Amino acid sequence: MSSLPHLRITEEEYLALERAAEFKSEYFDGQIVAMSGASRWHVAITQNIARQLGNRLEQEPCDVGTNDMKVRVSHRSYMYPDVVITCGEPRFADDEQDVLLNPQVLIEILFPSTERYDRGLKAAHYRTIPSLQQYVLVWQTEPRIEILTKQTSGDWLLHEVVGIDSICPFESLKCEVPMNEIYRRIRFDPLEPSE
């Protein structure tokens, strides 16, 4: 992930550029942040999660999407989660219906080069979305998932699921997914360390 140096633009300029662009970029505090490509395992895990949750929520008023839906975190921040789930009527920023305002669950697949961002700044910004109930971080290098769930107090509780034989609870969606389905056909090769 890299940003274009010193280029500050407005929210309106970002949306106009992004809607005409061939490649996706996120927007943070006036700056465009180019998105890098995903690894084979990143794509496979994303598809597995979207498929498994989509199957479990088929009879519910929920939409499960992958990394093509922008989420507006604030007027200064737009991001593309790896998986986004909305239950109930989705709300969009405008008639283009390409900027979601009310996600219930956001999922990011961790990669060494983006892990710090996904855990830190991105997590902090996501947690400010009023509709968000769970933020989920999925490891690529081992069967491990961290689930942050919003409590009625407004605090966030961390639950960690480890091991291929474990069950991953999505409490806000009232469903569970076995880890062996999330990691179906994934080989846990060591990833190159980020620099």
C-alpha positions in Angstrom: 0.0 0.0 0.0 1.5 3.4 -1.0 0.2 6.9 -1.0 0.8 9.6 -3.6 3.0 12.1 -1.9 1.6 15.6 -1.1 -1.5 15.2 -3.2 -4.4 16.5 -1.2 -7.9 16.4 -2.7 -11.5 16.8 -1.6 -14.0 14.1 -0.9 -15.8 15.1 -4.1 -12.6 15.0 -6.2 -11.7 11.5 -4.8 -15.2 10.1 -5.7 -15.0 11.5 -9.2 -11.5 10.2 -9.7 -12.3 6.8 -8.2 -15.4 6.3 -10.2 -13.4 6.9 -13.4 -10.3 4.9 -12.4 -9.2 1.5 -13.6 -7.6 0.7 -10.3 -9.0 1.0 -6.8 -7.7 3.5 -4.2 -8.7 4.3 -0.7 -9.1 7.8 0.6 -7.7 9.0 3.9 -7.6 12.6 5.2 -7.4 14.2 1.8 -4.9 11.7 0.4 -5.4 8.9 -2.1 -3.9 5.6 -1.0 -3.3 3.1 -3.9 -4.3 -0.5 -3.2 -1.9 -3.2 -4.0 -2.8 -6.6 -5.6 -3.8 -9.6 -3.4 -2.0 -12.9 -3.0 -3.5 -16.2 -4.1 -4.3 -17.1 -0.5 -5.8 -13.7 0.3 -8.2 -14.1 -2.6 -9.0 -17.7 -1.7 -9.7 -16.9 2.0 -11.8 -13.9 1.0 -13.9 -16.0 -1.4 -14.3 -18.8 1.2 -15.5 -16.4 3.9 -17.9 -14.6 1.5 -19.3 -17.9 0.2 -19.7 -19.5 3.7 -21.4 -16.4 5.2 -23.5 -15.9 2.1 -24.8 -19.5 2.3 -25.6 -19.2 6.0 -27.3 -15.8 5.6 -29.2 -16.8 2.4 -32.6 -16.7 4.2 -31.8 -13.5 6.1 -32.1 -9.9 4.8 -28.3 -9.6 4.6 -25.9 -8.8 1.7 -22.3 -10.2 1.7 -19.9 -8.5 -0.6 -16.2 -8.6 -1.3 -13.6 -5.9 -1.9 -15.4 -4.0 -4.6 -17.7 -2.0 -2.3 -16.4 1.2 -0.8 -17.4 2.0 2.8 -17.5 5.6 3.9 -16.0 5.7 7.4 -16.3 9.5 7.5 -16.2 12.4 4.9 -12.4 12.2 5.2 -12.1 8.4 4.8 -13.3 5.8 2.3 -12.1 2.2 2.4 -12.5 -1.1 0.6 -12.9 -4.0 3.2 -12.1 -7.5 2.0 -15.6 -8.6 3.0 -18.5 -6.4 4.0 -21.8 -7.6 5.4 -24.9 -5.5 5.8 -28.2 -6.8 7.3 -31.4 -4.9 6.7 -31.7 -2.1 4.2 -28.3 -0.9 2.9 -27.8 2.9 2.9 -25.7 4.5 0.3 -24.0 7.9 0.0 -25.7 8.8 -3.3 -27.6 7.3 -6.3 -24.4 5.6 -7.6 -24.9 3.1 -4.8 -21.1 2.4 -4.7 -20.4 3.9 -1.2 -22.0 2.0 1.7 -22.8 3.8 4.8 -24.1 1.1 7.2 -22.0 -2.0 7.3 -22.6 -4.4 10.2 -19.5 -6.6 9.8 -16.2 -5.8 8.2 -13.5 -8.4 7.5 -9.9 -7.8 6.6 -7.4 -10.6 5.5 -4.0 -9.8 7.1 -0.9 -9.6 5.0 2.5 -8.6 6.4 2.7 -5.3 4.4 -0.8 -4.2 5.6 -1.1 -5.8 9.0 -0.1 -2.8 11.0 -2.5 -0.5 9.1 -5.4 -3.0 9.4 -4.8 -3.5 13.1 -4.1 0.2 13.9 -5.4 3.1 11.9 -7.9 1.2 9.8 -9.3 -0.6 12.9 -9.6 2.7 14.8 -11.5 4.3 12.0 -13.8 1.4 11.3 -14.8 1.3 15.0 -16.2 4.8 14.6 -18.9 3.6 12.2 -22.1 3.6 14.2 -23.7 0.5 12.5 -20.5 -1.6 12.8 -21.0 -4.6 15.2 -17.9 -6.7 14.4 -14.5 -6.1 12.9 -12.7 -9.4 11.9 -9.0 -9.9 11.2 -8.1 -13.1 9.4 -4.6 -14.4 9.3 -3.1 -15.9 6.1 -0.2 -17.7 7.6 -2.0 -19.9 10.1 -5.6 -20.7 11.1 -6.2 -17.7 13.4 -9.0 -15.1 13.4 -9.4 -12.1 15.7 -12.9 -10.9 16.2 -13.6 -7.5 17.8 -17.3 -7.3 18.8 -19.0 -4.1 19.9 -20.6 -4.4 23.3 -23.8 -2.6 24.5 -21.5 -0.3 26.5 -19.8 0.8 23.3 -16.6 -1.0 24.3 -15.0 -3.6 21.9 -14.3 -7.1 23.1 -11.6 -9.2 21.4 -12.2 -12.9 20.9 -9.5 -15.0 19.2 -10.2 -18.3 17.4 -7.1 -20.5 16.8 -6.8 -23.9 15.1 -8.2 -25.5 12.0 -10.7 -27.6 14.0 -12.2 -24.5 15.8 -15.5 -22.8 15.1 -15.5 -19.0 14.3 -18.6 -17.3 15.8 -20.1 -14.3 14.0 -22.3 -13.3 16.9 -23.9 -10.2 15.3 -24.9 -12.4 12.3 -26.1 -15.2 14.6 -24.1 -17.8 12.8 -20.9 -19.8 13.0 -18.3 -20.9 10.4 -15.9 -23.8 10.9 -12.3 -22.7 10.5 -11.7 -25.6 8.0 -14.3 -24.0 5.7 -12.7 -20.5 6.0 -9.3 -22.0 5.2 -10.5 -24.6 2.7 -7.7 -25.4 0.3 -5.3 -23.0 1.9 -1.7 -24.0 2.3 0.1 -22.3 5.2 3.4 -21.4 3.5 5.6 -18.9 5.3 5.2 -15.4 3.8 8.1 -13.2 3.0 8.7 -10.7 5.8 7.7 -7.2 5.1 10.4 -4.6 4.9 
